Amino acid sequence: MSKIREILDSLSTEQYKMMIGEKSCQPLTETFSKKRVVHPGANGQMVPPVKQQEIWLEYMQRKGDKSKKKAVYIHIPFCSQICLYCGFFQNYSNEERETMYVDRLIKQLLMAKEYKYVQDSVINAVFFGGGTPSTLSPYNADRLLKTMNEVLPLANDCEITMEARVHDLVDEKLQVWFKHGVNRISVGVQSFDTAIRQSMGRKDDKETVIENLKRAASYNQAVLIIDLIYGLPAQDVDNFVNDLKIADSLPIDGMDLYQLNVFEQSALKKAIDNGKIPPAATTKQQAKYLEAAISYLDELAYKRLSVCHWAKTNRERSMYNTLAKSGADVIPFGSGAGGFVGDISMFLNRDLQRYMNAIDEGKWPLMVLTKEAEGKVLFKDIQAQTENCMVNIQKLAQVYSEELLQLEEVLNIWVEYGLFEKCGHTYKMTVAGQFWQNNITQTIIELTQQLLMGKKSFEVQPIAAQG
């Protein structure tokens, strides 16, 4: 009996259903009972706080490697208001507080000027995320972007992304961004439907959204991407497809389609529970939204860049997202930022005052530092494959271990379940497999840990509240 068969036979019925699923005539909606995780991965080992600064500085004094692509993530933890569905809110926008924060963020960037690891590298992508980076005043955006260009060794074709809210796509801000090399804008539209937008805490109506997107595109200075969410309260499949039609009619370069997650402590969950807004779509209902979107975008010949991202034009590269999900180092800056360097991952302090205090003391503002689980590079390669809606165990086995070939037994089960189609050595995800991609990825990682390292980690619980 193969080792993978022994592992599968050792699972309880509940564990088997959670990890492998069940055969059904409706694989899109019935293979699994729910989504297991929002972000697949393997847990590492936390470094004690007293050791964090020492380890961080030791890594930063290592020589960089220009042959390996790297990215930078810069977090702006301010929003003008809370969107109901968001689980990442940190601070309300306030220009005085914002200015104090940018003062520290600039100091943090200048600290990196002394890091051999950073200065010996080439940065291929910079991503300003949040929060809402576009809330920064033109004054603060100007000096922050100026410092970024002076401090970071940016590649000639570096992708510099600014996450933006529609409300902030005004000439005064756009001109500052373009002046300093921002060449990609990712706009959180979420929905074009005015009633749905405003029920979720978005300010602008459909007409303003369209007008502002056209204004940003008219400069022809940056790739323009929009985010749309499916499964929102009061949204149905037809409404969502209509959003896709509106998006296609606009001068954008691509779109991200995200499944709504109703987090337990979110304002959205409370509003639904209190009857203030209708329930969100269940996980099984959301599957139909994705199925309709894939069908529509395939008809229009959009290029699939990842499981949730489509390019409309060849200008869109989605460089940061590709690097972050394929194991590249991501250096974090700003309160609440996260990143990876080699075999460590880190989160910077989410508390604004503690973040600023650490910078004033000349420390890297670490909140959590983790030694990644054994096999991190392999797990990232697995995730890079599944992000592209496929798995090729033969390629992984050639690089890491022939033991991995046993995982084809699991993939063959998923072929039978309707989640994959086998094409030579490559297993390509069906629409059902694409919807359950996070579950599939998490299971492959856990089985790999057990197969190669003897580690069990089958207790992951779903984060979202949908049924």
Contacts in CASP RR format, 6 or more apart in sequence:
PFRMAT RR
TARGET T0000
AUTHOR 0000-0000-0000
METHOD contacts of the structure
MODEL  1
MSKIREILDSLSTEQYKMMIGEKSCQPLTETFSKKRVVHPGANGQMVPPV
KQQEIWLEYMQRKGDKSKKKAVYIHIPFCSQICLYCGFFQNYSNEERETM
YVDRLIKQLLMAKEYKYVQDSVINAVFFGGGTPSTLSPYNADRLLKTMNE
VLPLANDCEITMEARVHDLVDEKLQVWFKHGVNRISVGVQSFDTAIRQSM
GRKDDKETVIENLKRAASYNQAVLIIDLIYGLPAQDVDNFVNDLKIADSL
PIDGMDLYQLNVFEQSALKKAIDNGKIPPAATTKQQAKYLEAAISYLDEL
AYKRLSVCHWAKTNRERSMYNTLAKSGADVIPFGSGAGGFVGDISMFLNR
DLQRYMNAIDEGKWPLMVLTKEAEGKVLFKDIQAQTENCMVNIQKLAQVY
SEELLQLEEVLNIWVEYGLFEKCGHTYKMTVAGQFWQNNITQTIIELTQQ
LLMGKKSFEVQPIAAQG
1 9 0 8 1.000
2 406 0 8 1.000
2 409 0 8 1.000
3 403 0 8 1.000
3 406 0 8 1.000
3 451 0 8 1.000
4 406 0 8 1.000
4 407 0 8 1.000
4 409 0 8 1.000
4 410 0 8 1.000
4 447 0 8 1.000
4 451 0 8 1.000
5 409 0 8 1.000
7 447 0 8 1.000
7 450 0 8 1.000
7 451 0 8 1.000
8 16 0 8 1.000
8 20 0 8 1.000
8 409 0 8 1.000
8 410 0 8 1.000
11 19 0 8 1.000
11 20 0 8 1.000
11 458 0 8 1.000
15 458 0 8 1.000
17 32 0 8 1.000
17 33 0 8 1.000
18 32 0 8 1.000
18 33 0 8 1.000
18 36 0 8 1.000
18 458 0 8 1.000
19 443 0 8 1.000
19 446 0 8 1.000
19 447 0 8 1.000
19 458 0 8 1.000
20 410 0 8 1.000
20 413 0 8 1.000
20 414 0 8 1.000
20 443 0 8 1.000
21 31 0 8 1.000
21 32 0 8 1.000
21 417 0 8 1.000
21 439 0 8 1.000
22 30 0 8 1.000
22 31 0 8 1.000
22 32 0 8 1.000
22 417 0 8 1.000
23 31 0 8 1.000
23 416 0 8 1.000
23 417 0 8 1.000
24 30 0 8 1.000
24 31 0 8 1.000
24 417 0 8 1.000
27 417 0 8 1.000
27 418 0 8 1.000
27 419 0 8 1.000
27 430 0 8 1.000
27 432 0 8 1.000
27 433 0 8 1.000
28 287 0 8 1.000
28 288 0 8 1.000
28 291 0 8 1.000
28 431 0 8 1.000
28 432 0 8 1.000
28 435 0 8 1.000
29 284 0 8 1.000
29 287 0 8 1.000
29 288 0 8 1.000
30 284 0 8 1.000
31 417 0 8 1.000
31 418 0 8 1.000
31 419 0 8 1.000
31 432 0 8 1.000
31 433 0 8 1.000
31 436 0 8 1.000
32 436 0 8 1.000
32 439 0 8 1.000
33 467 0 8 1.000
34 283 0 8 1.000
34 462 0 8 1.000
34 464 0 8 1.000
34 466 0 8 1.000
34 467 0 8 1.000
35 259 0 8 1.000
35 283 0 8 1.000
35 436 0 8 1.000
35 438 0 8 1.000
35 439 0 8 1.000
35 462 0 8 1.000
35 464 0 8 1.000
35 466 0 8 1.000
36 438 0 8 1.000
36 439 0 8 1.000
36 442 0 8 1.000
36 460 0 8 1.000
36 461 0 8 1.000
36 462 0 8 1.000
37 438 0 8 1.000
37 439 0 8 1.000
37 442 0 8 1.000
37 460 0 8 1.000
37 462 0 8 1.000
37 463 0 8 1.000
38 261 0 8 1.000
38 438 0 8 1.000
38 463 0 8 1.000
38 464 0 8 1.000
39 438 0 8 1.000
40 383 0 8 1.000
40 386 0 8 1.000
40 438 0 8 1.000
40 441 0 8 1.000
40 442 0 8 1.000
40 445 0 8 1.000
41 379 0 8 1.000
41 383 0 8 1.000
41 441 0 8 1.000
41 442 0 8 1.000
41 445 0 8 1.000
42 372 0 8 1.000
42 373 0 8 1.000
42 375 0 8 1.000
42 376 0 8 1.000
42 379 0 8 1.000
42 445 0 8 1.000
42 446 0 8 1.000
42 449 0 8 1.000
42 457 0 8 1.000
43 373 0 8 1.000
43 457 0 8 1.000
44 345 0 8 1.000
44 370 0 8 1.000
44 371 0 8 1.000
44 372 0 8 1.000
44 373 0 8 1.000
45 370 0 8 1.000
45 371 0 8 1.000
45 373 0 8 1.000
46 368 0 8 1.000
46 369 0 8 1.000
46 370 0 8 1.000
46 371 0 8 1.000
47 55 0 8 1.000
47 344 0 8 1.000
47 369 0 8 1.000
47 370 0 8 1.000
47 371 0 8 1.000
49 366 0 8 1.000
51 369 0 8 1.000
52 366 0 8 1.000
52 369 0 8 1.000
53 363 0 8 1.000
53 364 0 8 1.000
53 366 0 8 1.000
55 344 0 8 1.000
55 369 0 8 1.000
56 344 0 8 1.000
56 346 0 8 1.000
56 364 0 8 1.000
56 366 0 8 1.000
56 369 0 8 1.000
57 364 0 8 1.000
59 117 0 8 1.000
59 341 0 8 1.000
59 342 0 8 1.000
59 344 0 8 1.000
60 112 0 8 1.000
60 115 0 8 1.000
60 116 0 8 1.000
60 117 0 8 1.000
60 118 0 8 1.000
61 115 0 8 1.000
61 116 0 8 1.000
61 117 0 8 1.000
62 116 0 8 1.000
62 117 0 8 1.000
63 116 0 8 1.000
63 117 0 8 1.000
63 120 0 8 1.000
64 116 0 8 1.000
64 117 0 8 1.000
64 118 0 8 1.000
64 120 0 8 1.000
64 121 0 8 1.000
65 120 0 8 1.000
65 121 0 8 1.000
66 120 0 8 1.000
66 121 0 8 1.000
66 122 0 8 1.000
68 121 0 8 1.000
68 328 0 8 1.000
68 329 0 8 1.000
69 122 0 8 1.000
69 124 0 8 1.000
69 125 0 8 1.000
69 323 0 8 1.000
69 328 0 8 1.000
70 121 0 8 1.000
70 122 0 8 1.000
70 123 0 8 1.000
70 124 0 8 1.000
70 323 0 8 1.000
70 328 0 8 1.000
70 329 0 8 1.000
70 330 0 8 1.000
70 331 0 8 1.000
71 123 0 8 1.000
71 124 0 8 1.000
71 125 0 8 1.000
71 126 0 8 1.000
71 127 0 8 1.000
71 319 0 8 1.000
71 320 0 8 1.000
71 323 0 8 1.000
71 324 0 8 1.000
71 328 0 8 1.000
71 329 0 8 1.000
71 330 0 8 1.000
71 331 0 8 1.000
72 123 0 8 1.000
72 125 0 8 1.000
72 126 0 8 1.000
72 127 0 8 1.000
72 152 0 8 1.000
72 330 0 8 1.000
72 331 0 8 1.000
72 332 0 8 1.000
72 333 0 8 1.000
73 126 0 8 1.000
73 127 0 8 1.000
73 129 0 8 1.000
73 320 0 8 1.000
73 324 0 8 1.000
73 330 0 8 1.000
73 331 0 8 1.000
73 332 0 8 1.000
73 333 0 8 1.000
73 337 0 8 1.000
73 338 0 8 1.000
73 339 0 8 1.000
74 105 0 8 1.000
74 126 0 8 1.000
74 127 0 8 1.000
74 128 0 8 1.000
74 129 0 8 1.000
74 133 0 8 1.000
74 144 0 8 1.000
74 148 0 8 1.000
74 333 0 8 1.000
74 334 0 8 1.000
74 337 0 8 1.000
75 129 0 8 1.000
75 130 0 8 1.000
75 131 0 8 1.000
75 332 0 8 1.000
75 333 0 8 1.000
75 334 0 8 1.000
75 335 0 8 1.000
75 336 0 8 1.000
75 337 0 8 1.000
75 338 0 8 1.000
75 348 0 8 1.000
76 128 0 8 1.000
76 129 0 8 1.000
76 130 0 8 1.000
76 131 0 8 1.000
76 132 0 8 1.000
76 133 0 8 1.000
76 135 0 8 1.000
76 136 0 8 1.000
76 334 0 8 1.000
77 90 0 8 1.000
77 91 0 8 1.000
77 101 0 8 1.000
77 130 0 8 1.000
77 131 0 8 1.000
77 334 0 8 1.000
77 335 0 8 1.000
77 336 0 8 1.000
77 350 0 8 1.000
77 352 0 8 1.000
78 90 0 8 1.000
78 91 0 8 1.000
78 92 0 8 1.000
78 93 0 8 1.000
78 94 0 8 1.000
78 97 0 8 1.000
78 98 0 8 1.000
78 101 0 8 1.000
78 131 0 8 1.000
78 132 0 8 1.000
78 135 0 8 1.000
78 136 0 8 1.000
79 86 0 8 1.000
79 89 0 8 1.000
79 90 0 8 1.000
79 91 0 8 1.000
79 92 0 8 1.000
79 93 0 8 1.000
79 130 0 8 1.000
79 131 0 8 1.000
79 132 0 8 1.000
79 135 0 8 1.000
80 92 0 8 1.000
80 93 0 8 1.000
80 132 0 8 1.000
80 135 0 8 1.000
80 165 0 8 1.000
80 167 0 8 1.000
80 203 0 8 1.000
81 92 0 8 1.000
81 201 0 8 1.000
81 203 0 8 1.000
82 89 0 8 1.000
82 201 0 8 1.000
82 267 0 8 1.000
83 89 0 8 1.000
83 190 0 8 1.000
83 200 0 8 1.000
83 201 0 8 1.000
83 202 0 8 1.000
84 199 0 8 1.000
84 200 0 8 1.000
84 201 0 8 1.000
84 266 0 8 1.000
84 267 0 8 1.000
84 268 0 8 1.000
84 271 0 8 1.000
84 277 0 8 1.000
85 190 0 8 1.000
85 200 0 8 1.000
85 229 0 8 1.000
85 232 0 8 1.000
85 260 0 8 1.000
85 261 0 8 1.000
85 262 0 8 1.000
85 266 0 8 1.000
85 268 0 8 1.000
86 266 0 8 1.000
86 267 0 8 1.000
87 263 0 8 1.000
87 265 0 8 1.000
87 266 0 8 1.000
88 130 0 8 1.000
88 131 0 8 1.000
89 131 0 8 1.000
90 131 0 8 1.000
90 335 0 8 1.000
90 336 0 8 1.000
90 350 0 8 1.000
90 352 0 8 1.000
91 97 0 8 1.000
91 352 0 8 1.000
93 132 0 8 1.000
93 135 0 8 1.000
95 137 0 8 1.000
95 140 0 8 1.000
97 352 0 8 1.000
98 135 0 8 1.000
98 136 0 8 1.000
98 137 0 8 1.000
98 140 0 8 1.000
99 137 0 8 1.000
99 139 0 8 1.000
99 140 0 8 1.000
100 356 0 8 1.000
101 335 0 8 1.000
101 352 0 8 1.000
101 356 0 8 1.000
102 136 0 8 1.000
102 140 0 8 1.000
102 143 0 8 1.000
102 144 0 8 1.000
104 355 0 8 1.000
104 356 0 8 1.000
104 359 0 8 1.000
104 360 0 8 1.000
105 144 0 8 1.000
105 333 0 8 1.000
105 334 0 8 1.000
106 143 0 8 1.000
106 144 0 8 1.000
106 147 0 8 1.000
107 359 0 8 1.000
107 362 0 8 1.000
108 333 0 8 1.000
108 334 0 8 1.000
108 359 0 8 1.000
108 364 0 8 1.000
108 365 0 8 1.000
109 147 0 8 1.000
109 148 0 8 1.000
109 151 0 8 1.000
109 152 0 8 1.000
109 333 0 8 1.000
110 147 0 8 1.000
110 151 0 8 1.000
111 359 0 8 1.000
111 362 0 8 1.000
111 364 0 8 1.000
112 118 0 8 1.000
112 119 0 8 1.000
112 151 0 8 1.000
112 152 0 8 1.000
112 331 0 8 1.000
112 333 0 8 1.000
113 119 0 8 1.000
113 151 0 8 1.000
117 341 0 8 1.000
118 152 0 8 1.000
118 153 0 8 1.000
118 331 0 8 1.000
119 153 0 8 1.000
121 153 0 8 1.000
121 329 0 8 1.000
122 153 0 8 1.000
122 154 0 8 1.000
122 155 0 8 1.000
123 152 0 8 1.000
123 153 0 8 1.000
123 154 0 8 1.000
123 155 0 8 1.000
123 158 0 8 1.000
123 331 0 8 1.000
124 155 0 8 1.000
124 157 0 8 1.000
124 158 0 8 1.000
124 159 0 8 1.000
124 319 0 8 1.000
124 323 0 8 1.000
125 158 0 8 1.000
125 159 0 8 1.000
125 160 0 8 1.000
125 161 0 8 1.000
125 319 0 8 1.000
125 320 0 8 1.000
125 323 0 8 1.000
126 148 0 8 1.000
126 152 0 8 1.000
126 154 0 8 1.000
126 158 0 8 1.000
126 159 0 8 1.000
126 160 0 8 1.000
126 161 0 8 1.000
126 320 0 8 1.000
127 161 0 8 1.000
127 163 0 8 1.000
127 320 0 8 1.000
127 324 0 8 1.000
128 160 0 8 1.000
128 161 0 8 1.000
128 162 0 8 1.000
128 163 0 8 1.000
128 182 0 8 1.000
129 161 0 8 1.000
129 163 0 8 1.000
130 163 0 8 1.000
131 163 0 8 1.000
132 163 0 8 1.000
132 164 0 8 1.000
132 165 0 8 1.000
132 168 0 8 1.000
133 162 0 8 1.000
133 163 0 8 1.000
133 164 0 8 1.000
134 162 0 8 1.000
134 163 0 8 1.000
134 164 0 8 1.000
134 165 0 8 1.000
134 168 0 8 1.000
134 169 0 8 1.000
134 173 0 8 1.000
135 165 0 8 1.000
135 168 0 8 1.000
136 144 0 8 1.000
136 173 0 8 1.000
138 172 0 8 1.000
138 173 0 8 1.000
138 175 0 8 1.000
138 176 0 8 1.000
141 173 0 8 1.000
141 176 0 8 1.000
141 177 0 8 1.000
141 180 0 8 1.000
142 176 0 8 1.000
142 179 0 8 1.000
142 180 0 8 1.000
145 176 0 8 1.000
145 177 0 8 1.000
145 179 0 8 1.000
145 180 0 8 1.000
145 181 0 8 1.000
145 182 0 8 1.000
146 180 0 8 1.000
148 180 0 8 1.000
149 180 0 8 1.000
149 181 0 8 1.000
154 160 0 8 1.000
159 183 0 8 1.000
159 184 0 8 1.000
159 317 0 8 1.000
159 319 0 8 1.000
159 320 0 8 1.000
160 181 0 8 1.000
160 182 0 8 1.000
160 183 0 8 1.000
160 184 0 8 1.000
161 182 0 8 1.000
161 184 0 8 1.000
161 185 0 8 1.000
161 186 0 8 1.000
161 320 0 8 1.000
162 177 0 8 1.000
162 182 0 8 1.000
162 184 0 8 1.000
162 185 0 8 1.000
162 186 0 8 1.000
163 186 0 8 1.000
163 187 0 8 1.000
163 188 0 8 1.000
164 185 0 8 1.000
164 186 0 8 1.000
164 187 0 8 1.000
164 188 0 8 1.000
164 216 0 8 1.000
165 187 0 8 1.000
165 188 0 8 1.000
166 187 0 8 1.000
166 188 0 8 1.000
166 189 0 8 1.000
166 202 0 8 1.000
166 203 0 8 1.000
166 204 0 8 1.000
166 208 0 8 1.000
166 209 0 8 1.000
166 212 0 8 1.000
166 213 0 8 1.000
167 203 0 8 1.000
167 204 0 8 1.000
167 212 0 8 1.000
169 185 0 8 1.000
169 187 0 8 1.000
169 212 0 8 1.000
169 213 0 8 1.000
169 215 0 8 1.000
169 216 0 8 1.000
170 212 0 8 1.000
170 215 0 8 1.000
171 215 0 8 1.000
174 215 0 8 1.000
174 216 0 8 1.000
174 219 0 8 1.000
174 221 0 8 1.000
177 185 0 8 1.000
177 222 0 8 1.000
178 219 0 8 1.000
178 221 0 8 1.000
178 222 0 8 1.000
182 221 0 8 1.000
182 222 0 8 1.000
183 221 0 8 1.000
183 222 0 8 1.000
183 223 0 8 1.000
184 222 0 8 1.000
184 223 0 8 1.000
184 224 0 8 1.000
184 225 0 8 1.000
184 316 0 8 1.000
185 216 0 8 1.000
185 222 0 8 1.000
185 223 0 8 1.000
185 224 0 8 1.000
185 225 0 8 1.000
186 225 0 8 1.000
186 226 0 8 1.000
186 227 0 8 1.000
186 256 0 8 1.000
187 213 0 8 1.000
187 216 0 8 1.000
187 224 0 8 1.000
187 225 0 8 1.000
187 226 0 8 1.000
187 227 0 8 1.000
188 226 0 8 1.000
188 227 0 8 1.000
189 209 0 8 1.000
189 213 0 8 1.000
189 226 0 8 1.000
189 227 0 8 1.000
189 228 0 8 1.000
189 243 0 8 1.000
189 247 0 8 1.000
190 197 0 8 1.000
190 200 0 8 1.000
190 202 0 8 1.000
190 227 0 8 1.000
190 228 0 8 1.000
190 229 0 8 1.000
190 232 0 8 1.000
191 197 0 8 1.000
191 200 0 8 1.000
191 202 0 8 1.000
191 228 0 8 1.000
191 229 0 8 1.000
191 232 0 8 1.000
191 235 0 8 1.000
191 239 0 8 1.000
191 243 0 8 1.000
192 206 0 8 1.000
192 209 0 8 1.000
192 210 0 8 1.000
192 242 0 8 1.000
192 243 0 8 1.000
192 246 0 8 1.000
192 247 0 8 1.000
193 206 0 8 1.000
193 235 0 8 1.000
193 239 0 8 1.000
193 242 0 8 1.000
193 243 0 8 1.000
194 205 0 8 1.000
194 206 0 8 1.000
195 234 0 8 1.000
196 232 0 8 1.000
196 233 0 8 1.000
196 234 0 8 1.000
196 235 0 8 1.000
196 239 0 8 1.000
197 204 0 8 1.000
197 205 0 8 1.000
197 206 0 8 1.000
197 209 0 8 1.000
198 205 0 8 1.000
199 233 0 8 1.000
199 234 0 8 1.000
199 277 0 8 1.000
200 232 0 8 1.000
200 233 0 8 1.000
200 268 0 8 1.000
204 212 0 8 1.000
206 246 0 8 1.000
210 246 0 8 1.000
210 250 0 8 1.000
213 224 0 8 1.000
213 226 0 8 1.000
213 250 0 8 1.000
213 251 0 8 1.000
213 252 0 8 1.000
214 250 0 8 1.000
214 251 0 8 1.000
216 222 0 8 1.000
216 224 0 8 1.000
217 224 0 8 1.000
217 250 0 8 1.000
217 251 0 8 1.000
217 252 0 8 1.000
218 251 0 8 1.000
223 253 0 8 1.000
223 254 0 8 1.000
223 313 0 8 1.000
223 315 0 8 1.000
223 316 0 8 1.000
223 317 0 8 1.000
224 251 0 8 1.000
224 252 0 8 1.000
224 253 0 8 1.000
224 254 0 8 1.000
225 252 0 8 1.000
225 253 0 8 1.000
225 254 0 8 1.000
225 255 0 8 1.000
225 256 0 8 1.000
225 316 0 8 1.000
225 318 0 8 1.000
226 247 0 8 1.000
226 252 0 8 1.000
226 254 0 8 1.000
226 255 0 8 1.000
226 256 0 8 1.000
227 255 0 8 1.000
227 256 0 8 1.000
227 258 0 8 1.000
228 240 0 8 1.000
228 243 0 8 1.000
228 244 0 8 1.000
228 247 0 8 1.000
228 255 0 8 1.000
228 256 0 8 1.000
228 257 0 8 1.000
228 258 0 8 1.000
229 257 0 8 1.000
229 258 0 8 1.000
229 259 0 8 1.000
229 260 0 8 1.000
230 240 0 8 1.000
230 257 0 8 1.000
230 258 0 8 1.000
230 259 0 8 1.000
230 260 0 8 1.000
230 281 0 8 1.000
230 286 0 8 1.000
230 289 0 8 1.000
230 290 0 8 1.000
230 293 0 8 1.000
231 240 0 8 1.000
231 259 0 8 1.000
231 260 0 8 1.000
231 280 0 8 1.000
231 281 0 8 1.000
231 285 0 8 1.000
231 286 0 8 1.000
231 289 0 8 1.000
232 260 0 8 1.000
232 280 0 8 1.000
232 281 0 8 1.000
233 268 0 8 1.000
233 272 0 8 1.000
233 277 0 8 1.000
233 278 0 8 1.000
233 279 0 8 1.000
233 280 0 8 1.000
234 277 0 8 1.000
234 278 0 8 1.000
235 281 0 8 1.000
237 288 0 8 1.000
237 289 0 8 1.000
237 292 0 8 1.000
240 289 0 8 1.000
240 292 0 8 1.000
240 293 0 8 1.000
241 292 0 8 1.000
241 293 0 8 1.000
241 296 0 8 1.000
244 255 0 8 1.000
244 293 0 8 1.000
244 296 0 8 1.000
244 297 0 8 1.000
245 296 0 8 1.000
247 255 0 8 1.000
248 300 0 8 1.000
248 312 0 8 1.000
252 312 0 8 1.000
253 311 0 8 1.000
253 312 0 8 1.000
253 313 0 8 1.000
253 315 0 8 1.000
253 316 0 8 1.000
254 302 0 8 1.000
254 309 0 8 1.000
254 310 0 8 1.000
254 311 0 8 1.000
254 312 0 8 1.000
254 313 0 8 1.000
254 316 0 8 1.000
255 309 0 8 1.000
255 310 0 8 1.000
255 312 0 8 1.000
256 308 0 8 1.000
256 309 0 8 1.000
256 310 0 8 1.000
257 290 0 8 1.000
257 293 0 8 1.000
257 308 0 8 1.000
257 309 0 8 1.000
257 310 0 8 1.000
258 308 0 8 1.000
259 286 0 8 1.000
259 289 0 8 1.000
259 290 0 8 1.000
260 280 0 8 1.000
260 281 0 8 1.000
260 286 0 8 1.000
260 466 0 8 1.000
261 463 0 8 1.000
261 464 0 8 1.000
261 466 0 8 1.000
262 268 0 8 1.000
262 269 0 8 1.000
262 272 0 8 1.000
262 280 0 8 1.000
262 464 0 8 1.000
262 465 0 8 1.000
262 466 0 8 1.000
263 269 0 8 1.000
263 463 0 8 1.000
263 464 0 8 1.000
263 465 0 8 1.000
264 465 0 8 1.000
268 277 0 8 1.000
268 280 0 8 1.000
269 465 0 8 1.000
271 277 0 8 1.000
272 278 0 8 1.000
272 279 0 8 1.000
272 280 0 8 1.000
280 466 0 8 1.000
281 289 0 8 1.000
281 466 0 8 1.000
282 466 0 8 1.000
282 467 0 8 1.000
283 464 0 8 1.000
283 466 0 8 1.000
283 467 0 8 1.000
284 467 0 8 1.000
286 435 0 8 1.000
286 466 0 8 1.000
287 432 0 8 1.000
287 435 0 8 1.000
290 431 0 8 1.000
290 434 0 8 1.000
290 435 0 8 1.000
291 431 0 8 1.000
291 435 0 8 1.000
294 431 0 8 1.000
294 434 0 8 1.000
297 310 0 8 1.000
302 310 0 8 1.000
302 311 0 8 1.000
302 312 0 8 1.000
303 310 0 8 1.000
303 311 0 8 1.000
303 312 0 8 1.000
303 314 0 8 1.000
304 310 0 8 1.000
304 388 0 8 1.000
304 389 0 8 1.000
305 311 0 8 1.000
305 316 0 8 1.000
305 318 0 8 1.000
305 321 0 8 1.000
305 322 0 8 1.000
306 318 0 8 1.000
306 321 0 8 1.000
306 322 0 8 1.000
306 325 0 8 1.000
306 387 0 8 1.000
306 388 0 8 1.000
307 386 0 8 1.000
307 387 0 8 1.000
307 388 0 8 1.000
307 389 0 8 1.000
307 434 0 8 1.000
307 437 0 8 1.000
309 318 0 8 1.000
309 321 0 8 1.000
311 318 0 8 1.000
323 330 0 8 1.000
324 330 0 8 1.000
325 380 0 8 1.000
325 383 0 8 1.000
325 384 0 8 1.000
325 387 0 8 1.000
326 380 0 8 1.000
326 381 0 8 1.000
326 383 0 8 1.000
326 384 0 8 1.000
326 387 0 8 1.000
327 340 0 8 1.000
327 376 0 8 1.000
327 377 0 8 1.000
327 380 0 8 1.000
327 381 0 8 1.000
327 384 0 8 1.000
328 340 0 8 1.000
329 340 0 8 1.000
329 341 0 8 1.000
329 342 0 8 1.000
330 338 0 8 1.000
330 339 0 8 1.000
330 340 0 8 1.000
330 341 0 8 1.000
331 339 0 8 1.000
331 341 0 8 1.000
332 338 0 8 1.000
332 339 0 8 1.000
332 346 0 8 1.000
332 347 0 8 1.000
332 348 0 8 1.000
333 348 0 8 1.000
334 348 0 8 1.000
334 355 0 8 1.000
334 365 0 8 1.000
335 348 0 8 1.000
335 349 0 8 1.000
335 350 0 8 1.000
335 351 0 8 1.000
335 352 0 8 1.000
335 355 0 8 1.000
335 356 0 8 1.000
335 365 0 8 1.000
336 347 0 8 1.000
336 348 0 8 1.000
336 349 0 8 1.000
336 350 0 8 1.000
336 355 0 8 1.000
336 367 0 8 1.000
337 347 0 8 1.000
337 348 0 8 1.000
338 345 0 8 1.000
338 346 0 8 1.000
338 347 0 8 1.000
338 348 0 8 1.000
339 345 0 8 1.000
339 346 0 8 1.000
339 347 0 8 1.000
340 346 0 8 1.000
340 372 0 8 1.000
342 372 0 8 1.000
342 376 0 8 1.000
343 371 0 8 1.000
343 372 0 8 1.000
343 376 0 8 1.000
344 369 0 8 1.000
344 370 0 8 1.000
344 371 0 8 1.000
344 372 0 8 1.000
345 369 0 8 1.000
345 370 0 8 1.000
345 372 0 8 1.000
346 366 0 8 1.000
346 368 0 8 1.000
346 369 0 8 1.000
346 370 0 8 1.000
347 366 0 8 1.000
347 367 0 8 1.000
347 368 0 8 1.000
348 355 0 8 1.000
348 364 0 8 1.000
348 365 0 8 1.000
348 366 0 8 1.000
348 367 0 8 1.000
349 355 0 8 1.000
349 358 0 8 1.000
349 365 0 8 1.000
349 366 0 8 1.000
349 367 0 8 1.000
350 367 0 8 1.000
354 365 0 8 1.000
355 365 0 8 1.000
358 364 0 8 1.000
358 365 0 8 1.000
358 366 0 8 1.000
359 365 0 8 1.000
373 379 0 8 1.000
373 449 0 8 1.000
373 455 0 8 1.000
374 453 0 8 1.000
374 455 0 8 1.000
375 452 0 8 1.000
375 453 0 8 1.000
378 396 0 8 1.000
378 400 0 8 1.000
378 448 0 8 1.000
379 445 0 8 1.000
379 448 0 8 1.000
381 396 0 8 1.000
381 399 0 8 1.000
382 391 0 8 1.000
382 396 0 8 1.000
382 441 0 8 1.000
382 444 0 8 1.000
382 445 0 8 1.000
382 448 0 8 1.000
383 441 0 8 1.000
383 445 0 8 1.000
385 391 0 8 1.000
385 392 0 8 1.000
385 396 0 8 1.000
386 429 0 8 1.000
386 437 0 8 1.000
386 440 0 8 1.000
386 441 0 8 1.000
386 444 0 8 1.000
387 437 0 8 1.000
389 428 0 8 1.000
389 429 0 8 1.000
389 433 0 8 1.000
389 434 0 8 1.000
389 437 0 8 1.000
390 426 0 8 1.000
390 427 0 8 1.000
390 428 0 8 1.000
390 429 0 8 1.000
391 411 0 8 1.000
391 420 0 8 1.000
391 426 0 8 1.000
391 427 0 8 1.000
391 429 0 8 1.000
391 440 0 8 1.000
391 444 0 8 1.000
392 425 0 8 1.000
392 426 0 8 1.000
392 427 0 8 1.000
393 404 0 8 1.000
393 405 0 8 1.000
393 407 0 8 1.000
393 408 0 8 1.000
393 411 0 8 1.000
393 425 0 8 1.000
393 427 0 8 1.000
394 405 0 8 1.000
394 425 0 8 1.000
395 425 0 8 1.000
396 404 0 8 1.000
397 403 0 8 1.000
397 404 0 8 1.000
397 405 0 8 1.000
400 452 0 8 1.000
401 452 0 8 1.000
403 451 0 8 1.000
403 452 0 8 1.000
404 448 0 8 1.000
404 451 0 8 1.000
404 452 0 8 1.000
406 451 0 8 1.000
407 444 0 8 1.000
407 447 0 8 1.000
407 448 0 8 1.000
407 451 0 8 1.000
410 443 0 8 1.000
410 444 0 8 1.000
410 447 0 8 1.000
411 420 0 8 1.000
411 422 0 8 1.000
411 427 0 8 1.000
412 422 0 8 1.000
414 420 0 8 1.000
414 427 0 8 1.000
414 433 0 8 1.000
414 440 0 8 1.000
415 421 0 8 1.000
415 422 0 8 1.000
415 427 0 8 1.000
418 430 0 8 1.000
418 432 0 8 1.000
418 433 0 8 1.000
419 429 0 8 1.000
419 430 0 8 1.000
419 432 0 8 1.000
419 433 0 8 1.000
419 436 0 8 1.000
419 440 0 8 1.000
420 427 0 8 1.000
420 428 0 8 1.000
420 429 0 8 1.000
420 430 0 8 1.000
420 433 0 8 1.000
421 427 0 8 1.000
421 428 0 8 1.000
421 430 0 8 1.000
422 428 0 8 1.000
429 437 0 8 1.000
429 440 0 8 1.000
433 440 0 8 1.000
442 460 0 8 1.000
446 456 0 8 1.000
446 457 0 8 1.000
446 458 0 8 1.000
446 460 0 8 1.000
449 455 0 8 1.000
449 456 0 8 1.000
449 457 0 8 1.000
450 456 0 8 1.000
END
